[in-house]
Amino acid sequence: MKRLSMLLATCAVAVAALYPGGAKAYTSDTAKPIIFVHGYEAFNCPSDDGNGTWGAMISALQSWGWTGAMVKAGYYSCDTNMTDWLDYYGSHNAYYSSGHETATDGHTSHNRYADIKHLAYHLAWMVYTKYSSKGITVQLVGHSMGSLIIRWMLYRIQNHDANFPSYLYVQDVVTFAGPYNGSGIASFCWTTQCGEMSAGSSFLNELNSNAPDPQATNGTDWTIMGSNCDDTVDSGSATTMGNVHKVIYYSPCYGHSDYFQDTSTASDGDVDYADPPSGTWYSWNTAPHAVLWANYALQYNTW
């Protein structure tokens, strides 16, 4: 978790406990761009409404002082209300090329048969082209499959994959309900992406064996969240990573798409949390709600 004592000067939050977080060199800067990567869509084209998914969280972050760009990243052919598209960066013919179709505005986009690894490749070139190549550090927020897109991207950056940019600057990653150890529901559909998100897939096995906390250039601080009430990605799967900050919510008891809609500033959350380097789990019953926690995680490496 991130140390609340660092926020008392800027946030009127009552805190009952202090505890250690990470140790990376850090800059707290609410002018950093935040890129939001949505998850799998089972129906309707598929399509994601960027405003419906991320609108409440973006409004809350801006009200709490964030001034940087809020980038809703699209990658499905009929995503709507997106700020930018992964589709515009890198080549559609490179790196596990698959699952392409024409978007409603005529550009080449993707469907559920696009390999998650290919989407990660596009995200990497988006981050590099718009930000890292210009010396700009970004923050990343992922939901569900979007979390896997981010994790694979940083895994390949850390391993200097020639298909990816030579460097990326990503200071923080926050994920909600990432299916890091699979989703039971994924085994009931037959798309490429469902196959990769099924427990025991070669995709997940490679990540869990080789990318416990993949790092961008200059380091990346991870915070991953799950919920005891998430029937799509259970809390164990959502917190299956290595040397990262982990949170499991019991109250509020979030369904799969509830985390980023809860912008309450109350301090009455009931959670279990674990922090690096020890990874020891603790309980806390006056914790921030999910979006407020994400706000702190995106600003500070200890709080």
MINUGU-560826 format. One record per residue (C-alpha): residue number from 1; residue in three letters; chain; z, x, y. Coordinates in Angstrom, 2 decimals, always signed. Each point is the difference from the previous one (the first is absolute). Layout:
! MINUGU-560826
resi = NUM resn = ala chain = A Z = Z X = X Y = Y
...
//
This chain:
! MINUGU-560826
resi = 1 resn = met chain = A Z = +0.00 X = +0.00 Y = +0.00
resi = 2 resn = lys chain = A Z = -0.30 X = +1.09 Y = +3.59
resi = 3 resn = arg chain = A Z = +3.16 X = +0.70 Y = +1.99
resi = 4 resn = leu chain = A Z = +0.95 X = -2.87 Y = +2.34
resi = 5 resn = ser chain = A Z = +1.98 X = +2.25 Y = +2.30
resi = 6 resn = met chain = A Z = -3.28 X = +1.25 Y = +1.46
resi = 7 resn = leu chain = A Z = -0.90 X = -3.50 Y = +1.14
resi = 8 resn = leu chain = A Z = +3.15 X = -1.14 Y = +1.73
resi = 9 resn = ala chain = A Z = -1.25 X = +1.15 Y = +3.38
resi = 10 resn = thr chain = A Z = -3.12 X = -2.12 Y = -0.29
resi = 11 resn = cys chain = A Z = +0.83 X = -2.91 Y = -2.32
resi = 12 resn = ala chain = A Z = +2.87 X = -2.46 Y = +0.20
resi = 13 resn = val chain = A Z = +0.71 X = +0.09 Y = -3.73
resi = 14 resn = ala chain = A Z = +3.47 X = -0.05 Y = -1.48
resi = 15 resn = val chain = A Z = +0.33 X = +2.62 Y = -2.68
resi = 16 resn = ala chain = A Z = +2.70 X = +0.29 Y = -2.60
resi = 17 resn = ala chain = A Z = -1.03 X = +3.18 Y = -1.75
resi = 18 resn = leu chain = A Z = -1.79 X = +3.34 Y = +0.47
resi = 19 resn = tyr chain = A Z = -1.72 X = +1.95 Y = -2.76
resi = 20 resn = pro chain = A Z = -2.53 X = +2.82 Y = -0.40
resi = 21 resn = gly chain = A Z = -3.77 X = -0.26 Y = +0.05
resi = 22 resn = gly chain = A Z = -2.84 X = +2.51 Y = -0.21
resi = 23 resn = ala chain = A Z = -0.24 X = +3.42 Y = +1.61
resi = 24 resn = lys chain = A Z = -3.59 X = +0.35 Y = +1.22
resi = 25 resn = ala chain = A Z = -0.86 X = +1.17 Y = +3.52
resi = 26 resn = tyr chain = A Z = -0.53 X = -3.19 Y = +1.90
resi = 27 resn = thr chain = A Z = -1.10 X = -1.56 Y = +3.27
resi = 28 resn = ser chain = A Z = +1.09 X = -3.50 Y = +0.96
resi = 29 resn = asp chain = A Z = -2.93 X = -1.40 Y = +1.96
resi = 30 resn = thr chain = A Z = -0.76 X = -3.71 Y = +0.24
resi = 31 resn = ala chain = A Z = -3.42 X = +0.82 Y = +1.45
resi = 32 resn = lys chain = A Z = -1.25 X = +1.09 Y = -3.43
resi = 33 resn = pro chain = A Z = -2.69 X = -2.27 Y = -1.47
resi = 34 resn = ile chain = A Z = +1.05 X = -2.11 Y = -2.99
resi = 35 resn = ile chain = A Z = -2.63 X = -0.84 Y = -2.62
resi = 36 resn = phe chain = A Z = +0.71 X = -3.06 Y = -2.16
resi = 37 resn = val chain = A Z = -1.63 X = -0.19 Y = -3.44
resi = 38 resn = his chain = A Z = +0.10 X = -3.39 Y = -1.70
resi = 39 resn = gly chain = A Z = +0.13 X = -0.69 Y = -3.73
resi = 40 resn = tyr chain = A Z = -2.02 X = -1.68 Y = -2.73
resi = 41 resn = glu chain = A Z = -1.44 X = -3.43 Y = +0.66
resi = 42 resn = ala chain = A Z = -0.54 X = -2.08 Y = -3.12
resi = 43 resn = phe chain = A Z = -1.90 X = -2.88 Y = +1.60
resi = 44 resn = asn chain = A Z = -2.23 X = -0.98 Y = +2.92
resi = 45 resn = cys chain = A Z = -2.79 X = +2.56 Y = -0.17
resi = 46 resn = pro chain = A Z = +2.54 X = +1.93 Y = -0.10
resi = 47 resn = ser chain = A Z = +1.16 X = +0.03 Y = +3.58
resi = 48 resn = asp chain = A Z = +3.01 X = +1.02 Y = +2.02
resi = 49 resn = asp chain = A Z = +0.81 X = -1.38 Y = +3.45
resi = 50 resn = gly chain = A Z = +1.30 X = +2.97 Y = +1.93
resi = 51 resn = asn chain = A Z = +1.83 X = -2.20 Y = +2.48
resi = 52 resn = gly chain = A Z = +1.62 X = -2.09 Y = -2.72
resi = 53 resn = thr chain = A Z = +1.11 X = +3.05 Y = -1.96
resi = 54 resn = trp chain = A Z = +1.04 X = +2.42 Y = +2.73
resi = 55 resn = gly chain = A Z = +0.20 X = -2.06 Y = +3.20
resi = 56 resn = ala chain = A Z = +3.74 X = -0.72 Y = -0.07
resi = 57 resn = met chain = A Z = +0.91 X = +3.60 Y = -0.81
resi = 58 resn = ile chain = A Z = -2.30 X = +1.41 Y = +2.68
resi = 59 resn = ser chain = A Z = +1.44 X = -2.34 Y = +2.64
resi = 60 resn = ala chain = A Z = +3.53 X = +1.00 Y = -0.95
resi = 61 resn = leu chain = A Z = -0.74 X = +3.72 Y = +0.08
resi = 62 resn = gln chain = A Z = -1.57 X = -0.34 Y = +3.42
resi = 63 resn = ser chain = A Z = +3.01 X = -1.93 Y = +1.26
resi = 64 resn = trp chain = A Z = +2.21 X = +2.85 Y = -1.25
resi = 65 resn = gly chain = A Z = -1.89 X = +2.56 Y = +2.06
resi = 66 resn = trp chain = A Z = -3.03 X = +1.11 Y = -2.02
resi = 67 resn = thr chain = A Z = -2.94 X = +0.70 Y = +2.30
resi = 68 resn = gly chain = A Z = -2.44 X = +1.71 Y = -2.36
resi = 69 resn = ala chain = A Z = -3.06 X = -1.62 Y = -1.57
resi = 70 resn = met chain = A Z = +0.71 X = -2.57 Y = -2.71
resi = 71 resn = val chain = A Z = -2.92 X = +0.31 Y = -2.42
resi = 72 resn = lys chain = A Z = -0.56 X = -2.72 Y = -2.61
resi = 73 resn = ala chain = A Z = -2.29 X = +1.70 Y = -2.52
resi = 74 resn = gly chain = A Z = -2.52 X = -2.16 Y = -1.86
resi = 75 resn = tyr chain = A Z = -1.89 X = +0.87 Y = -3.18
resi = 76 resn = tyr chain = A Z = -0.95 X = -3.30 Y = -1.66
resi = 77 resn = ser chain = A Z = -3.34 X = -1.54 Y = +0.94
resi = 78 resn = cys chain = A Z = +1.44 X = -3.11 Y = +1.66
resi = 79 resn = asp chain = A Z = +3.25 X = +1.34 Y = +1.43
resi = 80 resn = thr chain = A Z = +0.59 X = -1.60 Y = +3.38
resi = 81 resn = asn chain = A Z = +1.77 X = +1.01 Y = +3.23
resi = 82 resn = met chain = A Z = -0.08 X = +3.69 Y = -0.85
resi = 83 resn = thr chain = A Z = +0.27 X = +2.75 Y = +2.61
resi = 84 resn = asp chain = A Z = -2.12 X = +2.46 Y = -1.98
resi = 85 resn = trp chain = A Z = -1.58 X = +0.38 Y = -3.44
resi = 86 resn = leu chain = A Z = +0.38 X = +2.72 Y = -2.60
resi = 87 resn = asp chain = A Z = -3.66 X = -0.75 Y = -0.75
resi = 88 resn = tyr chain = A Z = -1.23 X = +1.90 Y = +3.06
resi = 89 resn = tyr chain = A Z = +1.39 X = +3.40 Y = -1.03
resi = 90 resn = gly chain = A Z = -1.26 X = +2.34 Y = -2.70
resi = 91 resn = ser chain = A Z = -2.86 X = -0.84 Y = -2.34
resi = 92 resn = his chain = A Z = -0.41 X = -3.10 Y = -2.15
resi = 93 resn = asn chain = A Z = -1.75 X = +2.18 Y = -2.58
resi = 94 resn = ala chain = A Z = +2.84 X = +2.48 Y = -0.47
resi = 95 resn = tyr chain = A Z = +3.21 X = +0.23 Y = -2.02
resi = 96 resn = tyr chain = A Z = +0.28 X = -2.78 Y = -2.62
resi = 97 resn = ser chain = A Z = -2.60 X = -2.06 Y = +1.86
resi = 98 resn = ser chain = A Z = +0.27 X = -3.62 Y = -1.16
resi = 99 resn = gly chain = A Z = +0.49 X = -3.62 Y = +0.98
resi = 100 resn = his chain = A Z = -2.22 X = -0.21 Y = +3.06
resi = 101 resn = glu chain = A Z = -1.33 X = -3.14 Y = +1.63
resi = 102 resn = thr chain = A Z = -1.18 X = -1.08 Y = +3.44
resi = 103 resn = ala chain = A Z = +2.61 X = -1.17 Y = +2.49
resi = 104 resn = thr chain = A Z = -0.48 X = -3.10 Y = +2.13
resi = 105 resn = asp chain = A Z = -1.10 X = +2.14 Y = +2.96
resi = 106 resn = gly chain = A Z = -2.56 X = +1.88 Y = -2.12
resi = 107 resn = his chain = A Z = +1.75 X = +3.32 Y = -0.62
resi = 108 resn = thr chain = A Z = +0.61 X = +1.36 Y = -3.51
resi = 109 resn = ser chain = A Z = +3.49 X = -0.82 Y = -1.18
resi = 110 resn = his chain = A Z = +1.91 X = -0.46 Y = -3.26
resi = 111 resn = asn chain = A Z = +1.27 X = -2.53 Y = -2.52
resi = 112 resn = arg chain = A Z = +2.64 X = +0.00 Y = -2.75
resi = 113 resn = tyr chain = A Z = -2.15 X = +2.27 Y = -2.18
resi = 114 resn = ala chain = A Z = +0.27 X = +2.88 Y = +2.45
resi = 115 resn = asp chain = A Z = +2.06 X = +2.79 Y = -1.49
resi = 116 resn = ile chain = A Z = +3.31 X = +0.51 Y = +1.82
resi = 117 resn = lys chain = A Z = -0.81 X = +3.70 Y = +0.05
resi = 118 resn = his chain = A Z = -3.21 X = -0.73 Y = +1.92
resi = 119 resn = leu chain = A Z = +1.90 X = -2.06 Y = +2.58
resi = 120 resn = ala chain = A Z = +2.48 X = +2.88 Y = +0.36
resi = 121 resn = tyr chain = A Z = -2.92 X = +2.33 Y = +0.69
resi = 122 resn = his chain = A Z = -1.23 X = -2.31 Y = +2.79
resi = 123 resn = leu chain = A Z = +3.51 X = -0.23 Y = +1.48
resi = 124 resn = ala chain = A Z = +0.28 X = +3.79 Y = +0.06
resi = 125 resn = trp chain = A Z = -3.21 X = +0.35 Y = +1.98
resi = 126 resn = met chain = A Z = +1.10 X = -2.75 Y = +2.37
resi = 127 resn = val chain = A Z = +3.30 X = +1.76 Y = +0.72
resi = 128 resn = tyr chain = A Z = -1.73 X = +3.34 Y = +0.39
resi = 129 resn = thr chain = A Z = -2.93 X = -1.13 Y = +2.13
resi = 130 resn = lys chain = A Z = +1.95 X = -2.16 Y = +2.45
resi = 131 resn = tyr chain = A Z = +3.29 X = +1.87 Y = +0.14
resi = 132 resn = ser chain = A Z = +0.71 X = +3.23 Y = -1.89
resi = 133 resn = ser chain = A Z = -3.18 X = +1.77 Y = +1.17
resi = 134 resn = lys chain = A Z = +1.19 X = -0.70 Y = +3.55
resi = 135 resn = gly chain = A Z = +3.52 X = +1.29 Y = -0.65
resi = 136 resn = ile chain = A Z = +1.53 X = -3.49 Y = -0.17
resi = 137 resn = thr chain = A Z = +2.72 X = -0.77 Y = -2.54
resi = 138 resn = val chain = A Z = +0.09 X = -3.52 Y = -1.47
resi = 139 resn = gln chain = A Z = +2.40 X = -2.25 Y = -1.85
resi = 140 resn = leu chain = A Z = -1.08 X = -2.06 Y = -3.03
resi = 141 resn = val chain = A Z = +1.30 X = -3.35 Y = -1.25
resi = 142 resn = gly chain = A Z = -1.19 X = -1.39 Y = -3.33
resi = 143 resn = his chain = A Z = +0.54 X = -3.24 Y = -1.88
resi = 144 resn = ser chain = A Z = -0.44 X = -0.28 Y = -3.78
resi = 145 resn = met chain = A Z = -3.34 X = +1.63 Y = -1.00
resi = 146 resn = gly chain = A Z = -0.25 X = +1.43 Y = +3.52
resi = 147 resn = ser chain = A Z = +2.95 X = +2.21 Y = -0.93
resi = 148 resn = leu chain = A Z = -2.00 X = +1.47 Y = -2.89
resi = 149 resn = ile chain = A Z = -2.98 X = +0.66 Y = +2.27
resi = 150 resn = ile chain = A Z = +2.29 X = +2.03 Y = +2.26
resi = 151 resn = arg chain = A Z = +1.71 X = +1.82 Y = -2.85
resi = 152 resn = trp chain = A Z = -3.27 X = +1.05 Y = -1.66
resi = 153 resn = met chain = A Z = -1.36 X = +1.18 Y = +3.34
resi = 154 resn = leu chain = A Z = +2.98 X = +2.29 Y = +0.64
resi = 155 resn = tyr chain = A Z = -0.01 X = +1.17 Y = -3.62
resi = 156 resn = arg chain = A Z = -3.55 X = +1.27 Y = +0.38
resi = 157 resn = ile chain = A Z = +0.68 X = +1.48 Y = +3.45
resi = 158 resn = gln chain = A Z = +2.98 X = +1.89 Y = -1.40
resi = 159 resn = asn chain = A Z = -2.24 X = +1.30 Y = -2.81
resi = 160 resn = his chain = A Z = -2.79 X = +1.07 Y = +2.39
resi = 161 resn = asp chain = A Z = -2.63 X = -2.20 Y = -1.63
resi = 162 resn = ala chain = A Z = -3.41 X = +1.08 Y = +1.33
resi = 163 resn = asn chain = A Z = -1.05 X = -3.65 Y = +0.35
resi = 164 resn = phe chain = A Z = +2.74 X = -0.55 Y = +2.58
resi = 165 resn = pro chain = A Z = +0.66 X = +1.45 Y = +3.46
resi = 166 resn = ser chain = A Z = +1.64 X = +3.42 Y = -0.01
resi = 167 resn = tyr chain = A Z = +3.05 X = -1.35 Y = +1.85
resi = 168 resn = leu chain = A Z = +1.62 X = -3.23 Y = +1.16
resi = 169 resn = tyr chain = A Z = +2.95 X = -0.62 Y = +2.31
resi = 170 resn = val chain = A Z = +2.12 X = -2.85 Y = -1.36
resi = 171 resn = gln chain = A Z = +3.66 X = +0.18 Y = +0.99
resi = 172 resn = asp chain = A Z = +1.34 X = -3.18 Y = -1.64
resi = 173 resn = val chain = A Z = -1.00 X = -2.45 Y = -2.69
resi = 174 resn = val chain = A Z = +1.78 X = -3.34 Y = -0.49
resi = 175 resn = thr chain = A Z = -0.98 X = -2.20 Y = -2.94
resi = 176 resn = phe chain = A Z = +0.92 X = -3.53 Y = -0.98
resi = 177 resn = ala chain = A Z = -0.23 X = -0.94 Y = -3.69
resi = 178 resn = gly chain = A Z = -2.21 X = +2.87 Y = -1.09
resi = 179 resn = pro chain = A Z = -0.78 X = -0.41 Y = -3.73
resi = 180 resn = tyr chain = A Z = +0.76 X = +3.65 Y = -0.75
resi = 181 resn = asn chain = A Z = +0.86 X = -0.76 Y = -3.60
resi = 182 resn = gly chain = A Z = -2.39 X = -2.93 Y = -0.28
resi = 183 resn = ser chain = A Z = +0.01 X = -3.76 Y = +0.51
resi = 184 resn = gly chain = A Z = +0.37 X = -2.42 Y = -2.89
resi = 185 resn = ile chain = A Z = -2.37 X = -2.43 Y = +1.67
resi = 186 resn = ala chain = A Z = -2.73 X = +2.66 Y = +0.16
resi = 187 resn = ser chain = A Z = -0.36 X = -0.12 Y = -3.78
resi = 188 resn = phe chain = A Z = -1.23 X = -3.61 Y = +0.28
resi = 189 resn = cys chain = A Z = -3.09 X = +0.80 Y = +2.08
resi = 190 resn = trp chain = A Z = -3.01 X = +2.13 Y = -0.86
resi = 191 resn = thr chain = A Z = -1.14 X = +1.73 Y = +3.15
resi = 192 resn = thr chain = A Z = -0.07 X = +3.77 Y = +0.40
resi = 193 resn = gln chain = A Z = +2.93 X = -0.18 Y = +2.40
resi = 194 resn = cys chain = A Z = +2.10 X = -2.14 Y = -2.33
resi = 195 resn = gly chain = A Z = -0.64 X = +2.47 Y = -2.79
resi = 196 resn = glu chain = A Z = +1.21 X = +2.87 Y = +2.14
resi = 197 resn = met chain = A Z = +3.13 X = -1.95 Y = +1.00
resi = 198 resn = ser chain = A Z = +0.91 X = -0.89 Y = -3.60
resi = 199 resn = ala chain = A Z = +3.03 X = +1.81 Y = -1.40
resi = 200 resn = gly chain = A Z = -1.01 X = +3.04 Y = -2.02
resi = 201 resn = ser chain = A Z = -3.45 X = +0.37 Y = +1.59
resi = 202 resn = ser chain = A Z = -1.41 X = +3.51 Y = +0.21
resi = 203 resn = phe chain = A Z = -0.06 X = -0.41 Y = +3.80
resi = 204 resn = leu chain = A Z = +3.74 X = -0.70 Y = +0.25
resi = 205 resn = asn chain = A Z = +0.87 X = +2.58 Y = -2.65
resi = 206 resn = glu chain = A Z = -1.78 X = +2.69 Y = +2.00
resi = 207 resn = leu chain = A Z = +1.83 X = -0.94 Y = +3.19
resi = 208 resn = asn chain = A Z = +3.39 X = -0.18 Y = -1.67
resi = 209 resn = ser chain = A Z = -0.54 X = +3.32 Y = -1.77
resi = 210 resn = asn chain = A Z = -1.47 X = +1.95 Y = +2.89
resi = 211 resn = ala chain = A Z = +0.82 X = -1.71 Y = +3.31
resi = 212 resn = pro chain = A Z = +3.72 X = -0.86 Y = +0.21
resi = 213 resn = asp chain = A Z = -0.05 X = +0.19 Y = +3.81
resi = 214 resn = pro chain = A Z = -3.43 X = +1.24 Y = +1.14
resi = 215 resn = gln chain = A Z = -0.09 X = +1.71 Y = +3.36
resi = 216 resn = ala chain = A Z = -2.49 X = +0.23 Y = +2.83
resi = 217 resn = thr chain = A Z = -0.34 X = +3.18 Y = +2.04
resi = 218 resn = asn chain = A Z = +3.35 X = +0.81 Y = +1.70
resi = 219 resn = gly chain = A Z = +1.87 X = -2.39 Y = -2.33
resi = 220 resn = thr chain = A Z = +0.38 X = -3.74 Y = -0.46
resi = 221 resn = asp chain = A Z = +3.18 X = -2.07 Y = -0.21
resi = 222 resn = trp chain = A Z = -0.23 X = -2.98 Y = -2.40
resi = 223 resn = thr chain = A Z = +2.04 X = -3.23 Y = +0.04
resi = 224 resn = ile chain = A Z = -0.77 X = -2.49 Y = -2.77
resi = 225 resn = met chain = A Z = +1.39 X = -3.54 Y = -0.31
resi = 226 resn = gly chain = A Z = +0.28 X = -2.56 Y = -2.77
resi = 227 resn = ser chain = A Z = +1.78 X = -3.30 Y = -0.53
resi = 228 resn = asn chain = A Z = +1.96 X = -1.60 Y = -2.78
resi = 229 resn = cys chain = A Z = -1.97 X = -3.23 Y = +0.62
resi = 230 resn = asp chain = A Z = -3.51 X = +1.45 Y = -0.10
resi = 231 resn = asp chain = A Z = -1.73 X = -1.55 Y = -3.02
resi = 232 resn = thr chain = A Z = -3.22 X = +1.97 Y = +0.50
resi = 233 resn = val chain = A Z = +1.38 X = +3.55 Y = +0.24
resi = 234 resn = asp chain = A Z = +3.55 X = +0.38 Y = -1.26
resi = 235 resn = ser chain = A Z = +2.48 X = +2.13 Y = +1.91
resi = 236 resn = gly chain = A Z = -0.02 X = +2.73 Y = -2.62
resi = 237 resn = ser chain = A Z = -3.74 X = +0.49 Y = +0.29
resi = 238 resn = ala chain = A Z = +0.12 X = -0.17 Y = +3.81
resi = 239 resn = thr chain = A Z = +2.51 X = +2.87 Y = +0.07
resi = 240 resn = thr chain = A Z = -1.53 X = +2.23 Y = -2.70
resi = 241 resn = met chain = A Z = -0.67 X = +3.17 Y = +1.95
resi = 242 resn = gly chain = A Z = +1.73 X = +3.33 Y = +0.29
resi = 243 resn = asn chain = A Z = +1.62 X = +1.65 Y = +3.00
resi = 244 resn = val chain = A Z = -0.23 X = -2.97 Y = +2.41
resi = 245 resn = his chain = A Z = +2.17 X = -2.59 Y = +1.76
resi = 246 resn = lys chain = A Z = +0.31 X = -3.11 Y = -2.20
resi = 247 resn = val chain = A Z = +1.24 X = -3.51 Y = +0.81
resi = 248 resn = ile chain = A Z = +0.50 X = -3.05 Y = -2.21
resi = 249 resn = tyr chain = A Z = +0.73 X = -3.29 Y = +1.77
resi = 250 resn = tyr chain = A Z = +2.23 X = -2.65 Y = -1.58
resi = 251 resn = ser chain = A Z = +0.44 X = -1.96 Y = +3.22
resi = 252 resn = pro chain = A Z = -2.22 X = -0.90 Y = +1.70
resi = 253 resn = cys chain = A Z = -1.64 X = -0.46 Y = -3.37
resi = 254 resn = tyr chain = A Z = -3.65 X = +0.64 Y = +0.78
resi = 255 resn = gly chain = A Z = -2.97 X = -1.39 Y = -1.84
resi = 256 resn = his chain = A Z = -3.04 X = +2.23 Y = -0.29
resi = 257 resn = ser chain = A Z = -1.43 X = -0.75 Y = +3.45
resi = 258 resn = asp chain = A Z = +3.25 X = -0.68 Y = +1.85
resi = 259 resn = tyr chain = A Z = +1.16 X = +3.51 Y = +0.96
resi = 260 resn = phe chain = A Z = -2.22 X = +0.52 Y = +3.04
resi = 261 resn = gln chain = A Z = +0.54 X = -3.55 Y = +1.27
resi = 262 resn = asp chain = A Z = +3.76 X = +0.49 Y = +0.46
resi = 263 resn = thr chain = A Z = +0.46 X = +1.35 Y = +3.52
resi = 264 resn = ser chain = A Z = +3.66 X = -0.95 Y = +0.34
resi = 265 resn = thr chain = A Z = +2.30 X = +2.50 Y = +1.73
resi = 266 resn = ala chain = A Z = +3.02 X = -1.15 Y = -2.00
resi = 267 resn = ser chain = A Z = +2.12 X = +2.56 Y = -1.82
resi = 268 resn = asp chain = A Z = +0.96 X = -2.07 Y = -3.03
resi = 269 resn = gly chain = A Z = -2.40 X = +1.26 Y = -2.66
resi = 270 resn = asp chain = A Z = +1.37 X = +0.60 Y = -3.49
resi = 271 resn = val chain = A Z = -1.76 X = +3.03 Y = -1.46
resi = 272 resn = asp chain = A Z = +0.21 X = +2.93 Y = -2.34
resi = 273 resn = tyr chain = A Z = -1.42 X = +3.21 Y = +1.47
resi = 274 resn = ala chain = A Z = -0.56 X = +3.59 Y = -1.04
resi = 275 resn = asp chain = A Z = -0.93 X = +3.06 Y = +2.04
resi = 276 resn = pro chain = A Z = -1.25 X = +3.49 Y = -0.74
resi = 277 resn = pro chain = A Z = +0.93 X = +2.51 Y = -1.08
resi = 278 resn = ser chain = A Z = +2.63 X = -1.48 Y = -2.33
resi = 279 resn = gly chain = A Z = -1.66 X = -3.34 Y = -0.74
resi = 280 resn = thr chain = A Z = +3.43 X = -1.57 Y = -0.58
resi = 281 resn = trp chain = A Z = +0.02 X = -3.79 Y = +0.41
resi = 282 resn = tyr chain = A Z = +2.49 X = -1.68 Y = +2.37
resi = 283 resn = ser chain = A Z = +0.62 X = -3.60 Y = +1.03
resi = 284 resn = trp chain = A Z = +0.02 X = -1.25 Y = +3.59
resi = 285 resn = asn chain = A Z = +0.62 X = -3.60 Y = +1.10
resi = 286 resn = thr chain = A Z = -0.55 X = +0.37 Y = +3.76
resi = 287 resn = ala chain = A Z = -3.50 X = +1.45 Y = -0.19
resi = 288 resn = pro chain = A Z = -2.96 X = -0.69 Y = +2.30
resi = 289 resn = his chain = A Z = -2.70 X = -2.41 Y = -1.15
resi = 290 resn = ala chain = A Z = -3.31 X = +1.38 Y = -1.27
resi = 291 resn = val chain = A Z = -2.06 X = +0.30 Y = +3.20
resi = 292 resn = leu chain = A Z = +2.89 X = +1.41 Y = +2.01
resi = 293 resn = trp chain = A Z = +0.67 X = +2.50 Y = -2.78
resi = 294 resn = ala chain = A Z = -3.68 X = +0.95 Y = +0.11
resi = 295 resn = asn chain = A Z = +0.25 X = +0.47 Y = +3.76
resi = 296 resn = tyr chain = A Z = +2.83 X = +2.51 Y = -0.47
resi = 297 resn = ala chain = A Z = -1.79 X = +1.71 Y = -2.88
resi = 298 resn = leu chain = A Z = -3.14 X = +0.48 Y = +2.07
resi = 299 resn = gln chain = A Z = +1.95 X = +1.57 Y = +2.86
resi = 300 resn = tyr chain = A Z = +2.61 X = +2.20 Y = -1.65
resi = 301 resn = asn chain = A Z = +0.41 X = +2.15 Y = -3.09
resi = 302 resn = thr chain = A Z = +3.80 X = -0.47 Y = +0.16
resi = 303 resn = trp chain = A Z = +1.85 X = -3.02 Y = +1.34
//
